[in-house]
Amino acid sequence: MKRYLLLFFLLFSNNEIIALEKQNIIKNLENIKNLSFDFEQNIDGEKEKGKCILEFPKKIFCKYNSENKKTLISNGRYIVIKTINSYYIYNIKRTPLNLILNKNFIIDKIKNTKGRIIDNKFVNFSFIENENEINLFFDRSNFNLVGWQSIDIYQNLSITFISSITKNIEIDKNLFILPQQN
């Protein structure tokens, strides 16, 4: 009988911990207008690094540390990936970034999704929306978003880790103007 009570207590307290952390993550997200961060992205084993500025909802400017001067820019409707030799434009609705860069959508999903604790360091929320499977990871110590995992439009596993996060900075709105094709 004591084992059952201990198991019940452990399960109940774990659910209470996750519920409290969900509240803190949501509160943190509600207070964020924009983020600046470093990133490391792994798409099917190919790693890239760089810096991004994200403005909710759905705007992002990323400059990759690459010889081909790769940039990724979203104005909230379209995403452009540009290098020295290439130019690709996508409707953001066709990509997982449509969901990942939408703070209100994320908050709603967190409210309605059971989270789980990973390695006692991170809280993970997983959901499927419009055939996009998305995993979001938050730091348990400061409730910041620290990364995400999704399947890109070419069906590649894409894992993004973010660090050196700065919140609510002054942003040049011209960053989100899509570049023209060369």
N, C-alpha and C positions, 0 to 999 in steps of 0.2 A: 504494500500500500504506500509506503514511504517513497518508493521509486516512482510511482505514478504521480504523486504529489510533486516531487522534485522535477520530473519531466514536464508536468503541467506548468509549474512555476517558471522553468527555463523557457518554454515556448511562449508563455504569456509575457515574460519580461523582454524577450527578443522582439516580439511584436510591438511592445511599448517603446523600445529603443528606436526601432525603425520608424514608427509613427512620429516620434519627437524629431528625429533627423529629417523626415520628410517635411515637417513644418519649418524647420530651420533652413532647409534647401530652398523651399518655396519663398520664404521671407527674403533670403539672400537674392534670389532671382528677381523678385519684384522690385528690388532696389537698384537693379543694374539697368543702365541705359545703353552702355557700350563696354567693350572689353578690348584691351590690347594684350597680345600674348605671343610667345614663341611656340612653335609647333614642330612635331616630328610626325610624319605621315608614312604609313607603310601600306602600299597597295600591292597585293600579291607578291610580297618579298622585296619590292623596290622602295627604298627609303628615301625620303626627301625632308628637308628642314627649311624653316623660314620664320617669318613674322607676319602676324595678321592684326587687323583692326576690324572688329565686328560691331555693328550698330544694329540693335533690334528695331524693327523686325526685318530680317532677311538681307541685310546689307553687309558685305564683307570685302575687304581688300587684303590680299595675301601676296607677299613678295617672297619667292623661294630663293634659297641660297644655291643657285645653280648657274652654270656657265651660259645656259640658253636664256637667261633673264626671264624665267617663267613668272607670270603673275596670274592670279585668279581674282576676278572682281565680280561682285553682284550688286546690282542697283535695286534689288528687291523683286524684280520681274525676270531678269535674265542674268545668266552667268557667262562670263567670257574667260577663257583660258588662253593666254597669249604667251608666245615665246618669240625668239628672234625669227624663227622659220615657220611658225604655225599660228593659227587663229581659229578658235572653236567657240561657238555661241550656242547656249542651251536655254530653253525655257526653264526657269528654276522649279516649276511645278513637276518637271520630269526627273528631278533629282532628290535624294534624301536631304540635301541642304534646305530645301523648302520647309522641312519639318524641324531640322536641327537648329536653324537660325530664327525660328519663330518662338519667342519666349512664352507667349500666352499659350500656345499649343503644348509646349514642354510642361508648363505648370499644370495644365489640365491633365496631361498624361500622368504626371507624377502623383497627382491627387487620386487618380483612378487606377494606379498600378501598384502592385505589391513589390516593394524593393527588396533587395537582398544585400547583405554585408559580405564583402570580399576581402580576405586576408586581414580583417579587422581594421582596414585603412580606407576602404572605399564603399560607397553605397551605389548600387547598380540598379537602373530601371530599364527593363526591356519591353518593347512593344512592337506591334506590327500595324502599319497604317498604309493604306493604298499600295499593298504589296511591298512596302519597304520595311525591313526588319532593322530596328535601331536599338542600340545599347548605349545608354548614357552613363557616365561614371562621375561621381562627385567625391571630393575629399571629405572624410569624416571630421577632420579637425577644423576646417574653415568653411565647409559647405560649398566650395567653389566647384564649378564644372572643371574636370581635369581631362576629359576626353570622350570620344565616341567611336562607335564601330557600326558600319553599315555596309551594304552592298551597293556599289556604284552603278551607273546606268549601263556599264559594259559587263555587269555581273561579276565584278572583282570585289573581293573583300578589302575594305578600306578601314584602316585603324588610325585614328588621330589622337595623339597625346598633346596636351597643352600645358605650358608652364610659364613662369614669370608673368603672372596675370596682374594687370592693372585695370581698375574699374573706373568708369565714369570720367574719362579724360576729355579734354577739348579736342574735337575732331574737325579736320578740314573736309567739308561736305563734298568737295571736288574729287576726293578719293574714290567715290562710288560712281563716278561718271564712266561709262563703258568706253574703253579705247576703241579707236577705229582700226579696221583691218588695213594692214600695210599694202 
